[in-house]
Amino acid sequence: MSLLHWLATGFLLPGDLVIRKLDISLEEDGGILRSFVNMCFWGIIVGLFALGVY
């Protein structure tokens, strides 16, 4: 597995876990829920890091 594939898999993991937990396929969702979850998750992480809290 290449480094780029590993990074992409890790970046999309929070959203993938949520849609699996809700038993929704990516085709049914269109990636909207997964994208929203990823944006919120990584936004909080980056925000905390930028504020020096993390």
C-alpha positions as a Markdown table, in Angstrom:
| # | Residue | x | y | z |
|---|---|---|---|---|
| 1 | Met | 0.0 | 0.0 | 0.0 |
| 2 | Ser | 1.4 | 3.4 | -1.0 |
| 3 | Leu | 1.9 | 6.2 | 1.4 |
| 4 | Leu | -0.7 | 8.4 | -0.4 |
| 5 | His | -3.3 | 5.6 | -0.2 |
| 6 | Trp | -2.5 | 5.2 | 3.5 |
| 7 | Leu | -2.9 | 8.9 | 4.1 |
| 8 | Ala | -6.2 | 9.1 | 2.2 |
| 9 | Thr | -7.6 | 6.1 | 4.1 |
| 10 | Gly | -6.6 | 7.7 | 7.5 |
| 11 | Phe | -8.1 | 11.1 | 6.4 |
| 12 | Leu | -11.4 | 9.5 | 5.4 |
| 13 | Leu | -11.6 | 7.1 | 8.4 |
| 14 | Pro | -13.9 | 9.2 | 10.7 |
| 15 | Gly | -16.6 | 9.5 | 8.1 |
| 16 | Asp | -16.2 | 5.9 | 7.0 |
| 17 | Leu | -16.8 | 4.7 | 10.6 |
| 18 | Val | -19.9 | 6.9 | 10.9 |
| 19 | Ile | -21.5 | 5.6 | 7.7 |
| 20 | Arg | -20.7 | 2.0 | 8.6 |
| 21 | Lys | -22.2 | 2.5 | 12.1 |
| 22 | Leu | -25.4 | 3.9 | 10.5 |
| 23 | Asp | -25.4 | 1.1 | 7.9 |
| 24 | Ile | -25.4 | 3.5 | 5.0 |
| 25 | Ser | -23.5 | 2.7 | 1.8 |
| 26 | Leu | -21.4 | 5.3 | 0.1 |
| 27 | Glu | -23.6 | 5.0 | -3.0 |
| 28 | Glu | -26.7 | 5.8 | -1.0 |
| 29 | Asp | -25.1 | 8.7 | 0.8 |
| 30 | Gly | -23.2 | 10.1 | -2.1 |
| 31 | Gly | -20.4 | 11.0 | 0.2 |
| 32 | Ile | -22.3 | 13.9 | 1.7 |
| 33 | Leu | -22.5 | 12.6 | 5.3 |
| 34 | Arg | -18.9 | 11.2 | 5.2 |
| 35 | Ser | -17.6 | 14.6 | 4.0 |
| 36 | Phe | -19.5 | 16.4 | 6.7 |
| 37 | Val | -18.2 | 14.2 | 9.4 |
| 38 | Asn | -14.7 | 14.4 | 8.1 |
| 39 | Met | -14.9 | 18.2 | 7.9 |
| 40 | Cys | -16.2 | 18.5 | 11.5 |
| 41 | Phe | -13.7 | 16.0 | 12.9 |
| 42 | Trp | -10.6 | 17.4 | 11.2 |
| 43 | Gly | -11.8 | 21.0 | 11.7 |
| 44 | Ile | -11.9 | 20.5 | 15.4 |
| 45 | Ile | -8.5 | 18.9 | 15.5 |
| 46 | Val | -6.9 | 21.6 | 13.4 |
| 47 | Gly | -8.7 | 24.3 | 15.4 |
| 48 | Leu | -7.5 | 23.0 | 18.7 |
| 49 | Phe | -4.0 | 22.7 | 17.4 |
| 50 | Ala | -4.1 | 26.2 | 16.0 |
| 51 | Leu | -5.3 | 27.6 | 19.4 |
| 52 | Gly | -2.6 | 25.7 | 21.2 |
| 53 | Val | -5.0 | 23.6 | 23.2 |
| 54 | Tyr | -4.1 | 20.3 | 21.7 |
